[in-house]
């Protein structure tokens, strides 16, 4: 899976939205690795009294890799963390037309995020207005 994502990234004609989508796919892999790193740094109870206890010291691998999974994925694919976060919000939305426009580079990731948040605010305002009446 990781190899497929990296091959797709090797294409030079990817838009920022497409790069962010690849980063979101990679985020799943990175979150699994984060769970493994957490296990390495957890307190361990040793039955052998001569063996030293692990007092939460992290391994060398865990020391060199720090950050949220989305942040690490964005860094790996050369996009900003904020761009990745915005694309994730658009990607998780139900607005297929907006996703299509963003994939075709007709709308930037930031503009797609603004359009989506405006729609959400309008819907929330309508709900609040209805509740107040």
Secondary structure, DSSP 8 states (H G I E B T S, - for coil): -HHHHHHHHH-S---HHHHHHHHHHHHHHHHHHHHHHHHHHS-B--SSTTS--B-S---HHHHH--S-HHHHHHHHTT--HHHHHHHHHHHHSS-HHHHHHHHTTSS-HHHHHHHHHHHHHHHHHHHHHHHH-
